Amino acid sequence: MFRAKKAKMTASSSTEDFTIYLRDPSLLENFHKFYVLNIAPGRFVKFSDLADYNLARIFSDTGLLDLYDCDNLTYYYPNLIYLFFTNLICDTSMAKKPVLVSLVTGIEIKLTPQIIGKILNVPYKGEFLDEIDMIDEDVLYNKILLPGKTLPMFSNKLRLVPRLVSRILSYNLLPKTGSFDHMSHELQVATYAIMTNI
């Protein structure tokens, strides 16, 4: 797996005062809290190295291949990320579902699941993880879990391909610290959803 590199900062951009773009001057302290954080770059997978396991097809079938494929490495701009998260609010006034709204260099950005899907080039229709029930026993016991193993899932209970899928998800989609053997409920459901092509 690969990490994306930070964008090279030019002399003009490295000295620019990004605090002038804060939505409200009271956010200055929050901006400085973000500014000292080390932003984790995007993580990508070289699927060609895993061709024997057909992972590219599995992630392609669920629409997630482009999100993780190392061919899509690109630069990112930390100061714009700090601005985005400092200015971020959840607007519930205009829609049935909340909309994330932020300002980046004076430009308003509104995000819904559909817009995020378009930006990331991933499907944005279907079920949310909390709506998925892992009830297909054929998939669970013949495609995901090792023989004789039962729920809840732990990585050492999984067959090889689901274990690789869960490792990619835990490393990229649901990053965490500590053991990769333990699988959160969200990670179990996400692994199930990908293996069942939900």
C-alpha positions as CSV (number, residue, x, y, z in Angstrom):
1,M,0.0,0.0,0.0
2,F,1.2,3.5,-0.8
3,R,0.7,6.9,0.8
4,A,0.1,10.1,-1.3
5,K,2.7,12.8,-1.0
6,K,2.0,16.3,0.3
7,A,1.9,19.0,-2.4
8,K,5.1,21.0,-2.8
9,M,4.5,24.4,-1.4
10,T,5.6,27.4,-3.4
11,A,7.1,30.4,-1.7
12,S,3.9,32.4,-2.1
13,S,1.6,29.7,-0.8
14,S,3.8,28.8,2.2
15,T,3.7,32.4,3.4
16,E,0.1,33.1,2.7
17,D,-2.0,33.8,5.8
18,F,-4.9,31.3,5.5
19,T,-6.5,32.6,8.7
20,I,-8.1,35.5,6.7
21,Y,-10.4,32.8,5.2
22,L,-11.9,31.8,8.5
23,R,-15.7,31.9,8.6
24,D,-15.5,33.6,12.0
25,P,-12.6,35.2,13.8
26,S,-13.5,33.1,16.9
27,L,-12.3,30.0,14.9
28,L,-8.7,31.1,15.0
29,E,-7.9,28.8,18.0
30,N,-9.5,25.8,16.2
31,F,-7.6,26.5,13.1
32,H,-4.3,26.5,15.0
33,K,-5.3,23.2,16.6
34,F,-5.8,21.7,13.2
35,Y,-2.6,23.3,11.9
36,V,-0.4,21.4,14.3
37,L,-1.9,18.1,13.4
38,N,0.0,15.8,11.0
39,I,-2.6,15.1,8.2
40,A,-2.6,11.4,7.2
41,P,-2.2,11.2,3.5
42,G,-4.5,9.1,1.4
43,R,-3.6,5.4,1.3
44,F,-3.8,3.4,-1.9
45,V,-3.4,-0.2,-3.0
46,K,-1.3,-1.6,-5.8
47,F,-4.0,-4.1,-7.0
48,S,-1.7,-5.5,-9.6
49,D,0.4,-7.0,-6.8
50,L,-2.7,-8.8,-5.5
51,A,-3.9,-10.1,-8.9
52,D,-4.0,-13.7,-7.7
53,Y,-6.8,-12.8,-5.3
54,N,-9.0,-10.9,-7.7
55,L,-9.3,-7.9,-5.4
56,A,-9.5,-5.4,-8.3
57,R,-12.7,-7.1,-9.5
58,I,-14.2,-7.2,-6.0
59,F,-13.6,-3.5,-5.4
60,S,-14.6,-2.7,-9.0
61,D,-17.9,-4.5,-8.6
62,T,-18.8,-2.4,-5.5
63,G,-17.5,0.9,-7.2
64,L,-14.6,1.4,-4.8
65,L,-11.7,0.5,-7.0
66,D,-10.9,4.1,-8.1
67,L,-11.0,5.2,-4.4
68,Y,-8.1,2.9,-3.5
69,D,-6.2,2.3,-6.7
70,C,-2.6,3.6,-6.5
71,D,-2.9,4.9,-10.1
72,N,-5.0,7.7,-8.6
73,L,-2.3,9.1,-6.3
74,T,-2.5,12.9,-6.3
75,Y,-1.1,15.8,-4.2
76,Y,-3.1,17.3,-1.4
77,Y,-2.9,20.7,0.2
78,P,-2.8,20.7,4.0
79,N,-3.7,24.4,4.5
80,L,-6.9,24.0,2.5
81,I,-7.8,20.9,4.6
82,Y,-7.3,22.9,7.8
83,L,-9.6,25.6,6.5
84,F,-12.2,23.1,5.4
85,F,-12.4,21.4,8.8
86,T,-12.2,24.6,10.8
87,N,-15.1,26.2,8.8
88,L,-17.2,23.1,8.7
89,I,-20.8,23.2,10.0
90,C,-23.7,20.9,9.7
91,D,-26.7,22.8,8.2
92,T,-30.1,21.2,9.0
93,S,-32.2,24.2,8.1
94,M,-32.9,23.6,4.4
95,A,-33.1,19.9,3.8
96,K,-34.6,16.8,5.3
97,K,-31.1,15.4,5.7
98,P,-28.2,17.4,7.1
99,V,-25.8,19.1,4.6
100,L,-22.2,19.7,5.5
101,V,-21.1,23.2,4.6
102,S,-17.7,24.8,4.7
103,L,-15.7,27.7,3.3
104,V,-12.4,27.3,1.7
105,T,-10.6,30.5,0.5
106,G,-14.0,32.2,0.5
107,I,-15.7,29.5,-1.6
108,E,-18.7,27.8,-0.1
109,I,-18.7,24.0,-0.3
110,K,-21.8,22.0,0.3
111,L,-21.5,18.2,0.7
112,T,-24.2,15.6,0.6
113,P,-23.6,11.8,0.3
114,Q,-24.4,12.2,-3.4
115,I,-21.9,15.0,-3.9
116,I,-19.2,13.1,-2.0
117,G,-19.9,10.0,-4.1
118,K,-19.4,12.1,-7.3
119,I,-16.2,13.7,-6.0
120,L,-14.7,10.3,-5.1
121,N,-16.2,8.6,-8.1
122,V,-17.9,6.0,-5.9
123,P,-21.6,4.9,-5.9
124,Y,-23.7,6.9,-3.5
125,K,-26.9,4.9,-3.8
126,G,-27.8,1.9,-1.7
127,E,-27.9,1.1,1.9
128,F,-26.0,2.7,4.8
129,L,-23.9,0.4,6.9
130,D,-26.3,0.6,9.8
131,E,-29.1,-0.6,7.6
132,I,-27.3,-3.8,6.5
133,D,-28.1,-7.1,8.3
134,M,-25.6,-9.8,7.9
135,I,-28.2,-12.5,7.4
136,D,-27.0,-14.4,4.3
137,E,-25.6,-17.5,6.0
138,D,-24.4,-19.0,2.7
139,V,-22.1,-15.9,2.2
140,L,-21.1,-15.8,5.9
141,Y,-20.1,-19.5,6.3
142,N,-19.0,-20.3,2.7
143,K,-17.3,-17.1,1.5
144,I,-16.3,-15.0,4.6
145,L,-15.7,-17.1,7.7
146,L,-13.3,-20.0,8.0
147,P,-14.9,-23.4,8.5
148,G,-16.1,-23.9,12.1
149,K,-15.9,-20.1,12.9
150,T,-18.9,-18.0,13.9
151,L,-19.8,-14.4,14.3
152,P,-18.6,-11.9,15.5
153,M,-15.9,-11.6,12.9
154,F,-12.2,-11.3,13.9
155,S,-9.6,-11.1,11.1
156,N,-8.2,-14.5,12.2
157,K,-11.6,-16.1,11.6
158,L,-11.8,-14.9,8.0
159,R,-10.9,-16.7,4.8
160,L,-8.0,-15.1,2.9
161,V,-9.8,-12.8,0.4
162,P,-12.3,-11.4,3.0
163,R,-9.3,-10.9,5.4
164,L,-7.5,-8.9,2.6
165,V,-10.7,-6.9,2.0
166,S,-11.1,-6.1,5.7
167,R,-7.4,-5.1,6.0
168,I,-7.7,-2.7,3.1
169,L,-10.8,-1.2,4.6
170,S,-9.3,-1.0,8.1
171,Y,-6.2,0.7,6.7
172,N,-8.0,3.1,4.3
173,L,-11.6,3.6,5.1
174,L,-11.8,3.1,8.9
175,P,-8.2,3.8,10.1
176,K,-7.5,3.0,13.7
177,T,-4.7,2.2,16.0
178,G,-4.0,-1.1,17.7
179,S,-4.6,-4.6,16.6
180,F,-5.9,-5.4,13.2
181,D,-7.3,-8.7,14.5
182,H,-10.3,-7.0,16.2
183,M,-12.9,-5.8,13.8
184,S,-15.4,-3.1,14.8
185,H,-19.0,-3.7,13.9
186,E,-18.8,-1.2,11.1
187,L,-15.8,-3.0,9.6
188,Q,-17.6,-6.4,9.9
189,V,-20.6,-4.9,8.0
190,A,-18.4,-3.2,5.4
191,T,-16.5,-6.4,4.7
192,Y,-19.8,-8.3,4.4
193,A,-21.3,-5.7,2.1
194,I,-18.3,-5.8,-0.2
195,M,-18.2,-9.6,-0.2
196,T,-22.0,-9.7,-1.0
197,N,-21.7,-6.9,-3.6
198,I,-24.1,-4.7,-1.6
